[in-house]
């Protein structure tokens, strides 16, 4: 049996929380989804995906997480009990239940894991450029606060995503992103009729503006597009790209 490969958040681990970002090695899916594909309805079999998910969670010592239908919006889903694949459309998954895990799928978009252990609230966020334009990071913090979390207590880990040198976009998209935060323009580069954006940095700005301490924010500098041996990338492989999963769980005892 091959071991599933994943990257662990050091910040969360230091606070006795398990937050992981899967990589592409250690599953059973055949090419072009080789091998730890965690995305359904892509052309890989559901059996392969379910096997990969179970092996990943076993290796990370995590419960099976709740997942949703992601649509690049800002809707949230409150999750409890045994993890399942929901039919609900949501790009923010929140749990207040000890021992419960939530997750988002990505293949270039930015996964954000959030947790306030004092309030017992955790969230997984899918932040693509469309979600970033809609200030999804701030929306997620607001939803967590509605369930008792305090911004100054929230820990955040921003996972692997497409990095600025690889994230070429059109001018209009660049302008939309520049309006998502007063300082967002500092992380958008323009040349001729193209732009390049650092969505990890822009979402960090949104989290800081929501009241998170800089010392409570971790960013993993791993580009999904230019590390083909480690990550799936929609920008690189198009419809044949598999999906990673970012998972965070509330501990059984807080």
Secondary structure as GFF3:
##gff-version 3
##sequence-region A 1 254
A	DSSP	beta_strand	6	8	.	.	.	ID=ss1
A	DSSP	alpha_helix	10	14	.	.	.	ID=ss2
A	DSSP	beta_strand	19	22	.	.	.	ID=ss3
A	DSSP	alpha_helix	46	60	.	.	.	ID=ss4
A	DSSP	beta_strand	67	69	.	.	.	ID=ss5
A	DSSP	beta_strand	76	79	.	.	.	ID=ss6
A	DSSP	beta_strand	85	89	.	.	.	ID=ss7
A	DSSP	beta_strand	92	95	.	.	.	ID=ss8
A	DSSP	beta_strand	101	106	.	.	.	ID=ss9
A	DSSP	beta_strand	110	116	.	.	.	ID=ss10
A	DSSP	beta_strand	121	127	.	.	.	ID=ss11
A	DSSP	alpha_helix	129	133	.	.	.	ID=ss12
A	DSSP	alpha_helix	136	146	.	.	.	ID=ss13
A	DSSP	three_ten_helix	151	153	.	.	.	ID=ss14
A	DSSP	beta_strand	155	158	.	.	.	ID=ss15
A	DSSP	beta_strand	168	170	.	.	.	ID=ss16
A	DSSP	alpha_helix	171	178	.	.	.	ID=ss17
A	DSSP	three_ten_helix	184	187	.	.	.	ID=ss18
A	DSSP	beta_strand	188	191	.	.	.	ID=ss19
A	DSSP	beta_strand	194	197	.	.	.	ID=ss20
A	DSSP	alpha_helix	199	209	.	.	.	ID=ss21
A	DSSP	three_ten_helix	214	216	.	.	.	ID=ss22
A	DSSP	beta_strand	217	219	.	.	.	ID=ss23
A	DSSP	alpha_helix	234	237	.	.	.	ID=ss24
A	DSSP	three_ten_helix	238	240	.	.	.	ID=ss25
A	DSSP	beta_strand	244	249	.	.	.	ID=ss26
###
